[in-house]
C-alpha cells in the first residue's frame, strides 16, 4: 500500500511539473507572437505613412 501511494504521489508531482512547464512554454510562445505582431504593425504603419506622403506629393502638382 505504501508503494502504491508513493507511486501516485510521484505521478501527481510529475503531472503538475509537466503542466507548469507547458504553461510557461505557452506563455513564452504568446509573448513571441505578440512581439512579432507589434513589429509587423509598426512596419505596416511606416509603409502607410510613406505611401500617404508619396500620394500627397504626387497630387500636389496636379492641384496647381
C-alpha positions as CSV (number, residue, x, y, z in Angstrom):
1,X,0.0,0.0,0.0
2,X,2.9,2.4,0.8
3,X,4.5,1.8,-2.6
4,X,1.2,2.4,-4.4
5,X,0.8,5.7,-2.5
6,X,4.3,6.8,-3.3
7,X,3.8,6.0,-7.0
8,X,0.6,8.0,-7.1
9,X,2.4,10.9,-5.4
10,X,5.2,10.8,-7.9
11,X,2.8,10.6,-10.8
12,X,0.8,13.6,-9.5
13,X,4.0,15.6,-8.9
14,X,5.3,14.8,-12.4
15,X,2.0,15.8,-13.9
16,X,2.0,19.1,-12.1
17,X,5.6,19.7,-13.2
18,X,4.7,18.9,-16.8
19,X,1.7,21.2,-16.6
20,X,3.8,24.0,-15.2
21,X,6.4,23.7,-17.9
22,X,3.7,23.6,-20.6
23,X,2.1,26.7,-19.2
24,X,5.4,28.6,-19.2
25,X,6.2,27.4,-22.8
26,X,2.8,28.6,-23.9
27,X,3.3,32.0,-22.3
28,X,6.7,32.3,-24.0
29,X,5.2,31.5,-27.4
30,X,2.4,34.0,-26.8
31,X,5.0,36.7,-25.9
32,X,7.0,35.9,-29.1
33,X,3.8,36.1,-31.2
34,X,2.8,39.4,-29.6
35,X,6.3,40.8,-30.4
36,X,6.1,39.7,-34.0
37,X,2.6,41.3,-34.4
38,X,3.7,44.6,-32.9
39,X,6.8,44.6,-35.2
40,X,4.6,43.9,-38.3
41,X,2.1,46.6,-37.2
42,X,4.9,49.2,-36.9
43,X,6.3,48.3,-40.3
44,X,2.9,48.5,-41.9
45,X,2.2,51.9,-40.3
46,X,5.6,53.2,-41.6
47,X,4.7,51.9,-45.1
48,X,1.3,53.5,-44.9
49,X,2.8,56.9,-43.9
50,X,5.3,56.7,-46.8
51,X,2.6,55.9,-49.3
52,X,0.5,58.7,-48.0
53,X,3.3,61.2,-48.3
54,X,4.1,60.0,-51.8
55,X,0.5,60.3,-52.8
56,X,0.3,63.8,-51.4
57,X,3.4,64.8,-53.3
58,X,2.1,63.3,-56.5
59,X,-1.3,65.1,-56.0
60,X,0.3,68.5,-55.2
61,X,1.4,69.3,-58.8
62,X,-2.0,68.2,-60.1
63,X,-3.7,70.7,-57.8
64,X,-1.8,73.7,-59.4
